[in-house]
Amino acid sequence: MIFEHSCNDTYREELNNLFSSIILLHIFFHECGHIIAGHVDKSQSLLYEYDASRKGSFAVQEHEMVADWWSTKQLFNLMFHAVNLFNEDNDEKLRILKKITILYWLSLTLEFQIFDNKHPNHPSDLSSLTHPIPTVRLYYTIEATREGISDVLLQSGLSLENADKGADIIVNAVLDTINSFLGIMNVPIDFKKFDRDVVECYMKLRDIPYEIPRDAQYLHLAPLPDGYRESIEECYRIINEQE
C-alpha cells in the first residue's frame, strides 16, 4: 500500500501529515464559513451539527455547499501565500500555484473519500439529507478550487476575464498529474464525481437563492449560466452515444 509505514521511507509519513493537516484545516474553515454566512443561530446548541433530529433538505445542503466553498477559497489563498511569501517572479508564482492546486485537489479527494467510506450507502432520495453526499461535495469543491486559483491571479493584477482563463489553463495543465496520482491510489470517489445524479444534485443546490449577509458579498454563489447546463447535457449525450 502506498501509505504503509516504512522505517526507510519517511516521506510517506510526511505526506500523510501534510494531507491530514490540509483536511483538518478545510474542516476548520468550513465551520468558520457557517459562522460567517450567518447559518449558526445563537440559540442553537454547539452540537447542532450532530443533532439527530435535524431535518434535511436541499436548502439545508446548500448551507453546507456555501461553507465548503468559503473554506476552499480561504484555505487555497492561505496555502499559496504561505508558500509564495514575498516572491515576485511570475514564473515561480505560476509553478507554486500549480503545485498548490495539485496538493489541494488530492487532499480534497482523500477527505471526501474518507467521508464516503464512513457512509457508503446513500439514499435514493438525496433531498432528505442534511449534507450533500461526499461525491457531490467533491464535485463542487473542485469548482470552488478553480475560483480560488482565479482569486490568486486577480491579486496578481490580472483582469477578471484573464484570471478565469488562467485558472482553466492551470487546471488543465495539472490534470494529468492529478489523474495519474489518483489512478495509482485507486480512489473510487474520483470515478463517480461526474455521475449524472451527482451533477444534477449540484445544479439543484446552485439553483437555491443564497441570502447574502451584509458585509459578506464575497460569499455569493452566482446562478449557473445556461451555457453550463447545455454543456453538461451535450457531454452526457456524447457519453450515451458511445455506450
C-alpha positions in Angstrom: 0.0 0.0 0.0 1.3 3.5 -0.9 0.8 4.8 2.6 2.2 1.9 4.6 4.8 2.9 7.1 8.4 2.0 6.4 11.4 3.0 8.5 13.4 3.6 5.3 10.8 5.9 3.7 9.9 8.8 5.9 8.3 10.7 3.0 5.2 8.6 3.4 4.7 9.8 6.9 5.4 13.4 5.9 2.9 13.1 3.0 0.3 11.7 5.4 0.9 14.5 7.8 0.6 17.1 5.0 -2.7 15.6 3.7 -4.1 15.3 7.2 -3.2 18.9 8.1 -4.9 20.3 4.9 -8.0 18.1 5.6 -8.3 19.3 9.2 -7.9 23.0 8.1 -10.5 22.5 5.4 -12.9 21.2 8.1 -12.0 24.1 10.4 -12.6 26.8 7.8 -15.8 25.0 6.8 -17.2 25.6 10.3 -15.9 29.2 10.2 -17.8 29.5 6.9 -21.1 28.6 8.6 -20.5 31.4 11.2 -19.5 34.0 8.6 -22.5 33.1 6.4 -24.9 33.5 9.3 -26.0 29.9 9.4 -25.5 29.4 13.2 -28.2 30.8 15.4 -27.0 31.9 18.8 -29.9 29.9 20.4 -28.7 26.7 18.9 -26.6 24.2 20.7 -22.9 24.0 20.0 -23.6 20.4 19.0 -26.2 21.3 16.4 -24.2 19.7 13.6 -24.7 16.3 15.3 -28.4 16.7 16.2 -30.1 13.5 15.1 -33.4 15.3 14.9 -32.2 17.8 12.4 -34.3 17.7 9.2 -32.6 17.5 5.8 -33.4 19.3 2.6 -31.7 20.8 -0.5 -31.9 24.2 1.3 -30.0 22.8 4.3 -27.5 21.2 2.0 -27.0 24.5 0.2 -25.7 25.9 3.5 -23.1 23.1 3.5 -22.1 24.0 0.0 -21.6 27.7 0.9 -19.5 26.7 3.9 -17.4 24.3 1.8 -17.0 27.0 -0.9 -15.9 29.6 1.6 -13.5 27.2 3.2 -11.8 26.3 -0.1 -11.3 30.0 -1.1 -9.8 30.9 2.2 -7.6 27.8 2.6 -6.3 27.8 -1.0 -5.4 31.5 -0.6 -3.6 30.8 2.7 -1.7 27.8 1.2 -0.5 29.9 -1.7 0.7 32.9 0.2 2.3 30.7 3.0 4.5 29.2 0.3 4.9 32.1 -2.0 5.8 34.7 0.7 7.4 37.7 -1.0 8.4 36.1 -4.2 7.9 38.5 -7.2 9.0 36.2 -10.0 5.9 35.5 -12.1 7.2 32.2 -13.5 7.9 30.9 -10.0 4.5 32.1 -8.8 2.9 30.0 -11.6 4.9 26.9 -10.6 3.9 27.3 -7.0 0.3 27.8 -8.0 0.3 24.6 -10.0 1.9 22.7 -7.1 -0.7 24.1 -4.6 -3.5 23.1 -7.0 -2.3 19.5 -7.2 -1.8 19.2 -3.5 -5.1 20.8 -2.6 -7.1 18.8 -5.2 -5.6 15.5 -3.9 -6.3 16.4 -0.3 -9.9 17.2 -1.1 -10.3 13.8 -2.9 -8.9 11.9 0.0 -11.0 13.9 2.5 -14.3 13.1 0.8 -13.2 9.5 0.1 -12.8 9.1 3.9 -16.3 10.6 4.3 -17.7 8.2 1.6 -16.1 5.2 3.3 -17.9 6.1 6.5 -21.3 6.3 4.8 -21.1 4.0 1.7 -24.8 3.5 1.2 -26.6 6.7 0.0 -30.4 7.0 -0.1 -32.0 7.2 -3.5 -33.7 10.5 -2.4 -30.8 12.9 -1.9 -33.2 15.7 -0.8 -33.7 14.1 2.6 -30.1 14.6 3.7 -28.6 17.3 5.9 -25.3 17.2 4.0 -24.7 16.6 0.3 -23.2 13.2 -0.4 -19.4 13.3 -0.4 -19.2 12.9 -4.2 -21.3 16.0 -4.7 -19.2 17.9 -2.2 -16.0 16.8 -4.1 -17.5 17.9 -7.4 -18.5 21.4 -6.3 -15.4 21.9 -4.1 -13.3 21.4 -7.2 -15.4 24.1 -8.8 -14.5 26.3 -5.8 -10.9 25.5 -6.3 -11.0 27.0 -9.8 -12.4 30.1 -8.2 -9.6 30.1 -5.6 -7.0 30.0 -8.3 -8.7 32.8 -10.1 -8.7 34.9 -6.9 -4.9 34.5 -6.6 -4.4 35.5 -10.2 -6.7 38.6 -9.6 -4.5 39.5 -6.6 -1.5 39.4 -9.0 -3.1 42.1 -11.2 -4.9 40.1 -13.9 -8.4 41.2 -15.0 -11.3 39.0 -14.0 -11.6 37.6 -17.5 -7.9 36.8 -17.8 -7.9 35.4 -14.2 -10.7 33.0 -15.1 -8.9 31.9 -18.3 -5.7 31.5 -16.3 -7.4 29.3 -13.8 -8.7 27.0 -16.6 -5.2 26.8 -18.1 -3.6 25.9 -14.7 -6.3 23.2 -14.0 -5.8 21.7 -17.5 -2.0 21.8 -17.0 -2.1 19.7 -13.8 -4.9 17.3 -14.6 -2.6 14.6 -15.9 -0.5 14.7 -12.7 -3.6 14.6 -10.5 -5.3 11.8 -12.5 -2.0 9.7 -12.5 -1.7 10.1 -8.7 -5.3 9.2 -8.1 -5.1 6.3 -10.5 -2.1 4.9 -8.5 -4.0 5.3 -5.3 -7.2 3.8 -6.8 -9.6 6.3 -5.1 -13.1 5.2 -6.0 -14.8 8.6 -5.4 -12.8 10.1 -8.2 -14.5 7.9 -10.8 -18.0 8.8 -9.5 -17.8 12.6 -9.4 -19.2 13.1 -12.9 -22.1 10.7 -12.5 -25.3 12.3 -13.7 -27.1 12.2 -10.3 -24.0 14.0 -8.7 -24.0 16.8 -11.3 -27.8 17.2 -11.2 -27.7 17.5 -7.3 -25.0 20.1 -7.6 -27.1 22.1 -10.1 -30.1 21.9 -7.8 -28.0 23.3 -4.9 -26.8 26.2 -7.1 -30.4 27.0 -8.1 -31.3 27.8 -4.4 -31.0 31.5 -3.9 -28.3 32.4 -1.4 -29.2 35.2 1.0 -26.1 37.3 1.3 -25.4 38.7 4.8 -24.3 42.3 4.8 -20.5 42.8 4.6 -20.2 39.3 3.2 -20.7 39.9 -0.5 -17.8 37.6 -1.5 -19.8 34.6 -0.3 -22.3 34.9 -3.1 -22.6 31.9 -5.4 -23.9 33.2 -8.7 -26.6 31.3 -10.5 -25.3 28.8 -13.0 -25.3 30.1 -16.6 -27.5 28.4 -19.2 -24.3 27.5 -21.1 -23.2 25.3 -18.2 -26.3 23.2 -18.3 -26.1 23.0 -22.1 -22.5 21.8 -21.9 -23.4 19.2 -19.3 -26.3 17.8 -21.5 -24.0 17.7 -24.5 -21.4 15.7 -22.5 -24.0 13.2 -21.4 -25.4 12.9 -24.9 -21.9 12.0 -26.2 -21.4 9.5 -23.4 -24.7 7.8 -24.1 -23.9 7.5 -27.8 -20.6 5.9 -27.1 -22.2 3.4 -24.8 
